[in-house]
Amino acid sequence: YQILYCNDHFEKLDVVGTARMTIQQPTVDSCNPQHPDCKSDFRSLTELSYCREFAGNKSATQGVQQRECLFADKHTMNPTGLARESMLVPTRIDTSIQSKGCMPAPDNHYSCDNEWNIKTHSGVVYVADIERSTLMIAHSYGRREIQGDSPPLQGTLQECSSTLGSKKDPRVELPLSQKRSCSQGYFSREIECLNDKCPFLPADPETKDAFLQFERRSASLRSASRRHGVTVGDR
């Protein structure tokens, strides 16, 4: 029982490693924005229902509070860089200008009402086309003599079974206050390469649409559990 069923004869060791997370804006043909000839692939503000410049069907703006929009690349969205295991992705930016409040002194009996006073509100700005950005996660692993990192290995994404056969998780559209649990259970889906340069691909890979490419053509956020290599392959 202990050997055949519990495998207690094997020494148990923890696997350690580090993770890196970053995000990049949509680009033409999923090119690497670090390359000088790579161009962003932002949609026009006239196509985004949450932007003031939207020129489409007015029915799409019902219940939507339209605001000024700005385009943001990977550096603007994540100015702190890659040396973190967590990341705050901005979708809305609120700006206000403040001035220093009173200082404790004899004339105010050493009291103060506000440390800082709001002078003006500069407004609210939405990050345009943020839903088509790509979230990338890479990591290393090690356990004694066994070491490596994610680029040579094909990752998997745990998806809710309700999305089986579809390109978009219906829970993405749910309000923040609504429950998002997956009662149907999860299934593993292989994350395919965006191009033909990922290290885990065979020498002559078959040409086919990748999972992330399908997601890129939709309006949902392309969120992958792993982006292979520094930017998916060597590109």
N, C-alpha and C positions, 0 to 999 in steps of 0.2 A: 504493500500500500504506500509506504513512505517513498519508495524509489520509483515505482511504475506510475503511480497516480499523482503523488505530491511533488515528485522530482526533488526531494529533500537532499539527494546526494550531490546536487549542483551547488556550487558556491554562489551566493546572491550578492551582486555588486550594483551600486547605483550608477546610472548613466548621467553624466554631467555635460554641460555645454552652454553656449551663449546664443542668443537670438537677436536678430536685427530686423527692424520694421521700417518701411518707408512707403511713400505714396507718390504717384506721378500722374500728371494730367493726361488726358487722351492725346495720342499722337498719331500721325499719318502712318498707316501700315504697322502700328505698334512699334515704331522705331524707338531707339534709345535717345532720350532727350539730352544725354551727355555728349552725343555726336553733333558736330556743327551743322550737318546737313539735315538734321531731324527737325520736322515742323510739328507744332501742336495741331490738334484736330478739334478745336472748340466749335461747338455749334453757335450760330448767330444768336444774339440776344433776342431777336425777333421770333425765334423758335421756342424760347423758354417761357412757359406760362407764368412763372413767378417773377419775371423781370418786367419793368415798366415798358420796355421797348417791344414787348410781345405783340405780334401782328397776326396771330392765328385766330382760330375759332374762339369767340368770346365765352362760349359755354365751358371751355377748359379753365377759365379763370374764376368760376364760381367758387366762393369760399376761400380763394387764394388772395393773400395780401401781397400785392406786387411791390417790389422795392427796386432801388438802384442795384445793378449787378456789376461785378468786376471779374476779370479773368485772373486766375492764379495758377502759376506753374508749381513744380515740386518744391522749389526753394521758398516760395511765398507761403505755401500751405504748411510746410514743415521747416521753419527757419532754424530750428535747433539741430538739424542734421540727423545722422543715422545712429549715433552712439547711445541709443536708448532701447529699452525693451517695451516701451509704451509710447503712444503718440496721440496727440489731440488734433483731430481733423476739423478745421473750421468750415462751417457751412453758412454762418451768419456772423457778421462783425458789427458790434455796437461800439460807437465812439462817443466819448463825452470829454469836455475840457473842464478842469477843476483848478481852483486857486487855493492857496494856503489860507486856512481859517485863522481865527484869533490866537494870540499867544498869551498865556497866563501872565498877568501884570497887575500892578496896584490899581490901575484905572478900571479893570474889569474884575477886581476882587479875586484875582488869581483863579478865574473860572473860564470856561470856554464852551460854546454851544456846538460848534463843528470844527473838527480838525481840518477838513477840506470842504470847500463850497463848490457846488456845480455851477459853472458859468454858463455854458451852453451845451446842448446835445448836437453833435455833428451828424447824427442820423444813423440809420441802419443800412447795411450793405449785404447782399447775398453773394456767395461765391458761385459764379456761373458754371454750369455743366459739371458740378462736383460729383453728380451721380454717375458719371462715366469715367471717373478716375479709377486707377488700378492700385489696390493695396498689395504690397509685396512683403513677404516674410522669408527670411533666410536664416539658417541656424547651423551650428556645429554640434558635434557630439563626441563623447569619448568615454572609454572605460578600459583602464589599463592600456594594453597594446592596441586595442581597437579604437581607432579615431577616424573622423571624417567630417564632411559637411554636406549640406543639402544639394548642391548643384548636380552631382552625378546621379542622384536618385530621383525617381518620379514620385511626386507626392500625391496624396489623396485628400479629398474634401468630404467632410461629413455633412450630408444634406438630409433634410426632412423628407420622408417617404412621400409626402403629399406633392412634392415637386418632381417626382419621377416622370420622365418623359417631357418635362417642360423646361424652358430656358430661364425661367424667372421664379423666384420664391414669392408666392402670393402674400407672405407676411410682411414683405418690404413696404407695402402700401398701407399697412395698418397704422392707426394713430399710436402715439407713444404710450398713451394710457391703456391701450388694449393688450390683453395677454398674448404672448408670442410663443408659447410652448409648443413642442412638436409631439402630439399624442400618438402619431402613427409610427414613431420610431425613426431611426436614421439608417441610411445606407452610404457606403463608401463609393466615391466617384473619382476616377483618376483625373488628375490635372494634366492636360495635354499641352504640348509646347506651342508657343505663339508663332514660332518659325521652325526652320529645320536645323537649328544650331545648338539645341540643348544637348548636354553631354550624355544623357541617358538614352537618346534615340539611336536606332540601328544605323548602319552605314547608308542605306538607301531607304529612308522612311517614306511611307505612302503619303501622298498629298491628300490632306483632308482638313476640314474646318476644325479648329481647336475649340475646346470648351470655352476658354476665355474669349475667343473671337466671336462666338455666338453671343456671349454676354455683352461684348462691346457694342454690338448692333442693337442692343436693347437699351432702355432708359434706366435700368437698374444699376446699382453700384457693383462693379466687377470686383468681388472680394474673393481672393484665393488664399488657401492655407499656406501656399508656398510659391514663390516666383523663383525659378531656377537660375542659378548663376547670379552675377552681379545685377543683371537686368534680364533674365531669361536667356540663357545661352551667352555666347560671346557677341552676338549681333555685330 
